Amino acid sequence: MSRTTYYTASSLDGYIADAEHSLAWLLRQEHDASGPLNHAAFLARVGAMVMGSTTYEWILRHERGRWPYPLPAWVMTTRDLPTISGDVRFARGDVRGVHAGMLAAADGRDLWVVGGGDLAGQFADAGLLDELVVSLAPVTLGAGAPLLPRALDLRLEELARNGAFACARYTVLDGGSAAR
């Protein structure tokens, strides 16, 4: 059964990007690419992904216009964005329809909510978020884009250290899609 996971990194004070939408604080942290709760092992289970427009634009800038993911991706946006080669689909409105499309495209594999935090919150509000995997960086930002601006009950399933990061995997107890 497919699980919908918000897999991300956060500052210790709960921000996924600083006030200028920069991830420079994250990219300078030491980590083991094959260590616990690593990105490659997670991505190997994923069949479809969704992100917000700010995340999409960051990826385009960071990857110099190349799309780095070989799987279907939805971008939630209310504005026109540049298109690139790759299976990228633009959507707006309720996340339930996007989730259904992701499930069909993923063919039994997991779904990745890339970010931002409000988008992950919309999936949680709709009862479609099963899991949160967060790598906490040893830095505080004081302001920025919040990790998950919602009140949720979570159950800790796994805790590990990966380089400079404290990594945790939580099950969402508020009725994620696996509960249905």
N, C-alpha and C positions, 0 to 999 in steps of 0.2 A: 504494500500500500504506500502510495506517495505521501511524503511528509513535506509540509511547507515550513521552511526554516529561514529565519532572519539571521544571517551569518555576517558579522561585522566586527570592527574594532572600535574601541572607545577610549577616550582619555579617562583617567581615574575619576574625574568629576562629571562624567557622563555626557561628553560631546563626541560626535563622530567626525566633525570638521570644526575648524576654528571660525571666528567671526568673519573672516575673509574667504571662507569656503576652502581653505588650504588644508592639505593633508601632510605638509612637510614634517610636522611633529610626529606623525605616524611612520613615515618612510625612513626616518633616521633611527628607529628602534631595532635592536638586534633580535633576530628570531631564527629558529631552525626550520627550514623549509620542509623537512620530513619529520618534525617533532609532533608532539601531541596536538590534536585538534587543528592540524595544518590545513591550509587552503587547498592544496592539490588533492588530498584524500577526500575532502568535502566535495570539491568540484567533480570528482570522478563519479559521485552518486547522483549528480544533478542532471535533469533532462530539460529544464526550462527555467528562465529567470525573469525577474521584473525589477525595474528601478524607476526612480523619479528623474525628472529632466535635469536637475542639477548634477546628479550622479552621472548621467549619460554624457553631459557636456564635459565633466571632469575627465571621464574615460577618453573622450575624443581628444582633449588637449594632451593628456598624459601619454596616450598611445599614438599621438601625431596623426590622427584621422584614421588609423587602422582599427578594425573591430577585432578584439582579442579572443572572442568567445565563439566556439563552434556549435552553439546550441541556440534555439529560438529565444529571443529576448523581447520583452514588452517594455516600452517606455511610457510611463504615465505623464501626460503633459496637457497643458491648456494653451500651448503656443506652438508655432511652427519651429521645428528644429532641423538642422542639417541631416540629410540622409547619407548613409555610407553603404558599402557592400557588406553583406552579412544578413542574417535572418533577424532583422530588427523591425518590430511592429509598434506603431504609435497608438496609444489609447487614451481615453479620458473617461471620467465618471466613476461609477461604482466598480470596485475591485472584484466583485463576484463574477462578472462576465469574463474578466481577464483571467481569473483563477481557473474557471472552467476551460478556457482555451489553453492555458498552460498545462493543465492536467491531461488534456487530449494530446498535446504536442510532446509531453514528457514520456508518454508510453510506459507508465509504471515507475519511472524514476522520480527522484525528489524535485521539489521546487525551491528556488532560491529567491528570497526577497533581499535584494542587494542593498537597498536604501533609497531614500533616507528614512529617518526615524518615524516621521509622520506617515509615510507610506506603509511601513511595517505596522504602525498603529491602526491604519485602516483595515489591514488584513485581520488584525486581532479583533477590532470592533465587529467585523463580519463573522467572527468565529472560525477564521481560516488559517490562523497562525498556530502551528504545532510546537515549534521549538525556537529558542533563541540561543545562538552560539556567539559569545562575545569574548574578544581578546582585549584585556584591559592593559593599556600602556602606562608606564610609570611617568606620567606627565599630567599636569592640570592645565586647563585652558582658560577657565574663568568665564567663558562665553562661547557661543557657537551654535551649531546644529545639534539638538538633543538626541541622545541615543534612542529613546522610545518615550515620547511624551504621552503616556497613558498609564493608568493604574492597572496593573495586572498581577495576578497571583502566579507564581512560578515555583517549580520544584527543581532543585539542583540535582542533576544526574551525573555530572562529571566535572572534575576540577583538576587542572594540571598547570605546570609551568612550561612555557615555551620561550626560551631566551629571556628577554626582558618582560614578557607578557605573563599575566595571570589569566588563564583561559578557562572559561566555564561554559557548560552546556546545560540548559534549562528546558524543562517541559512546560508549556503554557497550560495552566490549569483552568483557564476560562473558556473551555469548549473549543479547542482547535479542531481542524478538519479531520484529524485522526480519531476524534471522539465520536464522530458521526457515522 
